[in-house]
Amino acid sequence: MSNVFYKWFKKYFTDPEGVILGFLLVLGFTVVIFMGDMLAPLFAGVVVAYLLEGVVGWCVASHILKRTPAVIVVFTFFMTILLFLNIAIVPLVFGQVTQFFDRLPDMIARGQQTLLALPQNYPNFVSEEQLNQLFVEMGSTARALGQEVLSLSLASISGVFVLLIYLILVPVLVFFFLMDKQKILNWVTSYLPKERGLAIRIWTEMDQQIGNYIRGKISEILIVGLVSYITFAIMGLQYAMLLGVLVGLSVIIPYVGAVAVTFPVAIIAYFQWGWASEFAWLMVAYGVIQALDGNVLVPLLFSEAVNLHPIAIITSILVFGGLWGFWGVFFAIPLATLVKSVLTSWPHFDEEATSSVVDRKEKDAV
């Protein structure tokens, strides 16, 4: 048993560059896992700066602006968008959330009336005992939800404080990350081992794909959310802004997000129109949006296809989402691609090939 383990260890952990790459990966994952909460504004600043760096680099490469003016212009544009979101979009979304919870008791009452008619219409499938048990479970769920909302409201002061920290710290970090990019990179690399050729090759391979993924995913969220909001508003659906935001954010989670967000869209449409033609047309329009997103928008935005099996994608979402929450879900696909690239490029000692080379040299010598 020990001999088998020794051969396996010798095959994969004798190359110095592989050992250094493994050390860097373990160090990075350890920092994120154990210090992720306290360094969350720093990570958010890195992500936003990485996103904006593509625009800054394009301005410099196209000789439109030099580095410093390009950073100032792009950062000013970013702050304008952030200010617009906080002044115009966020209050409207929270207002619709408040309206939804105000109307939630009426919606629950209408739902109970609809369910109470099921035993009369379908006595062979639904009984009153089953409905009573369902109402009991719904009541306990509603009470638990109310307690959770109450706890969130009691913690609103700390939540506002954290939000203010993000609104102040993240833009400052983004500006300095963009302005002093080369200085920061030189400082970080000065502490890394010199034998890091494998890590550099993998990062070079991943850099373009991660940048393409982040910019493409942000564009997909904005396009799908805006188109959904316009469609819902034109068709007269209530809470159009709130549902548009939910549909836009649902594209972060492949496969699962589109299915999950279908339920609030269908439920709100049903309580507004019932089984009318408006409900059917709305669901058709929503289905068209999802079909165009998956078959037209995604191939256009993501120039480099992510060659991952759906099972690998869902597994990465579960693993990294469980570790790092929202950011883990957002970066699940790039992180899964990183793991795949590391496993593919990891150097290993081929004992059979080495022995065959030695044998050939001995024969040539004879």
N, C-alpha and C positions, 0 to 999 in steps of 0.2 A: 504493500500500500504506500509506504514511504517512498519507494522507488518510482511509482507512478506519479506521485505528487512532485517529486524532484524533477522528473522529466518535463512535466507540465510547466513548472516554475521556470526551468531552464529555457524552455521554448519561447515563453512570452515575456519574461522579466529579466533578460540578460543584456538587452540592448540599452545603452545609457540614455539615448533620446526617448525611448519608450518609458523608462523609469521616470525621467524628468517630466514627460507629458502626464503620466499618471499622478505624480506629485502635484502638478499644477491643477489638474482636474479635482483631485481630492481637496486641495486647499480652497479652490473656488467654491465648491459645493458646501464645504464646511462653513465658510464665511457667510454664505447666503442662508444656510439653514439656521445657524445659531445667532447670527447678527442681522437677519433680514428685516426684523421689525424696526430696530433702531436706525438702520441704514436705508429704510424704504425711500425717504426723499432723495437720497444720493442715487439709488438705483433708478428712480423715476427721472431724475435729471439726466442720467446717462442715456436712458432710452430716448427721451425727447431730443437730446443733443445728437444722438446717432441718427435720428430721423431727419433733423434739420441739416446735418452735415452733408447729406446728399444734395440739397439745394445749394448750400454754400460751395461745395466742390464743383458743382455744375457751373455756377457763376464764375468761379476762378478759372476753370478749364476752358470756358468759352470766351475768356478775356473780356467779360462784361464788367466785372469789378475785381479789385484786388481783395485779398483775404479779409482785412479789417473792415473796409466798407461793406463787403458782402455779409459779414457776420452781423454788422449793425442793421442792415436792411432786413435780413431774414429774421433776426431776433425781434425787430420792431413789428414785422408782419405777424409773427407768432404771438406777441403780446396783444396785438389788436384783436386777433381771433379769440384769444383767451378772455379778454375783456368782454367781447361780444357774447361769448357763451355764458359768462357769469352774470351779465346784465339782462340778456334777452331770453336765452334758451332755458337756463337752469330754473329761474323763478316760474316760468310757464309750466315746465315739467312737474315741479313740486306742487304747483297749484292744481294740476290735473290729478296728481296722486291724492291730494287732500279731498278733492271732489269725489274721487272714486271711493275712498274710505267712508265718506259721508253717505254715499248711496249704497254702500255694501249691505246694510241691514235690509233695505228694500229688495235688493237683488236676491238675498238669501231667502226672504219671505216668498218671493215669486218662485224661486226654485223649489221650495218646500211644497207649494201648491201644485206645481207641475208633477212633483214626485208622488204626492198623495193620490193623484189621478191614475197612477200606473197600476195599482192592484185592481181597480175596476175595469181598466181597459185590457190588461194582460194578467189575469189572475193565475194563469199557469206558470208564469215566469217570475212574478214579483208578489211577495206577500207583505201584509202589514207588519209582521214581526221583523222582517228584514229591513223595512223602512224605518221602524222605530230604532233598531240597532244602528242604522246609518245615521239617523238624527242625533243619537247619543254621541257617536264618534265625531260627527261634525261639530257638536257643541263643545266637546273637549278640545278639539283642534282650534276652534275659534277662541276659547278661553286662553289656551296656550299662546296663540298669536297675539291676543290682546296684552297678555303679560309681557311678551317680548317687545311689543311696540311701546309699552309703558317703560320698560327698562331702557329702551333706546331713547325715549324722551327725557328720562332722568339723566342719561349720559350725554344729553345734547350739548351741554356746556363744554365738556371735554372734546366732543366731536367738532364743535365750532373752532375750538382752540387748535386742534390738529389740522383742520381745514385751512386755517389762517397760516399755520406753519408751512403747509404745502404751497399755498399761494404766494408766499414770500420766498421760501428757500429754493423751491424748484426753479423758478425763473432765474434767480441769481446763479444757481449751479449751472444751469443751461448756458448762460452767457459766458461764464468762465471756462466751461468745457469747450465751447466753440472758439473762444478767443485764444486760449492757451493750450490748444489741443496738442501741438508738437512738444511743448515743454512737459506736459503731463505724461505723454507717451515715453519721452526720453527718461523721465524720472522713474517711471514704473519699470521700464526695460533695464535700467541700470542695476536693479536688484535681482533680476532673473539670471539663471545660469546661461552660460554661453552656448552650451550644447542643447539648443532648443529648436533645431532645424525642423523636426517633425511637427512640433507645436505650431511653428510659423506656417508650414505648408498646410496644415489642417485649417488654421485660422484664415489663411488666404483663400482657401476653397470655400469656407463657410461665410466669409465676409460679404461677398456679393449676394449669396443666397439669403442671409439674414436681413441685409438691407433691403433686398427686393421684397422679402416677406413682410417686413414691418411697414414699409411704404405702401405696398399693395393692400395689406390688411386694413390700414387706416383709411385708404381710399375706398375700399369696399364697404367699411362701416358707414362712412359719410354718404356714399352713393345710395346704398340700400336703405339706410335710414331716411334720407331725404325723399327718395322716390316713394317709399311706403307712407311717409307723412302726407305727401301731396295726394297720393291715391286715396288714403283714408279721409282726408279733408274734403276732397272733391265729392266723394260718395256720401259725405255727411256722417261718418262714424264718430261717435263720442270718444274723447280722450285720444284724438288722432296724434297729437305730439308725443304723448306718453308711449303709445303703441309703436310709433315710428322709431323712437329711441330704443325700445325693446327689440324690435326687429333688426335694427342696425347692429346692436350689440350681440345679437344671437349668432352672427356670422363668426364670432370669435371661436365658438365651439363647433367644429365640423360635425355634420350629421345630427348631433343631439340638439344643438341650439335651434335649428329650424323646426324640429318636431316640438320642442318644449314651448316655444313662443306661439305656436299655432293655437294652443289652448286658451290663453287670455284673449287673443284676437277673436276666436270663435265664440267664446262665452260672452264677451261684451257685445258683439254683433247680435247674438241670439237674444239677450235681454233687451236690446234696443228695438229689434225688428221682429223677433220670433222666427217662425219658419216661413218667412216671406221671400219674395224674389230678391229684395235688397240683400238679404243674408247670403243667398246663393251667389249673386253677382260679386259680392265682396270677397267671398272665399275663392271664387274663380280668379279675381284680380290678384289676391294674395298668392295663389298657386302659380300664376304667371310670373310674379316677381321672384319667387323662389326658384322657378325653372330658369329664368333668364340669369339669375345670379350664379347658379351652379354650372350652366352650360355656355354662357356667353361672357359674363363679367369676370369670373375667376380665371378662365384661360387668357383673357386679355391683360389682366393686371399682373398675374404671376407668370412672368416670362420664362422662368426656370421651374419646371414641374418638380414637385416633391415626390420622389419615387418611394412612397411608403404605403404599406398595406393598410386598409382601414382598421384592422385589428391593432396594428402598431400605433396608429394615430389615436384611437380611443384609449389604449393602454397608457400612452404618454400623457394624455389629458388627465386621466385618473391619478397617475403617479405624481406628475409635476404640479397639478392643481392641488392635490392633497398636501404637497410640501410647501408651496408658495402662494396658494390662493389664486387671485385674479391674474397676477403676472405669470404664475406657472401655467395657467390655462392659455394665456395669450401667447407665450413662447413655447408651448408644448411641441408644436411641429418643428421649429428650428432646433430645439433641444433634442428631439428624437433623431433629427437628421445629423446633429453633432455626434450623438452616440453611435449612429450607424457609420459615420465617417471614421470615428476613432477605431471602431472594431474592424473596419475594412483596412485602414492604414496602419494598424498597430504592427510594429516589427516583431518578427519571431525568428527564432533560431531553428533552421531546418536541418535536423541532425542527419537525415538520410541523404540530403543533397551534399552536406559537408563530407560525409563518409565516402560517397561516390567520387567526389573530387580528390580526396586523399588516395583512394584506390587507383584512380587514373594516374596520379602523379607517381605512385609506386611502380605501376606497370611501365610507365614511360622511362623511369629510372632504370628498370631491369633491361 
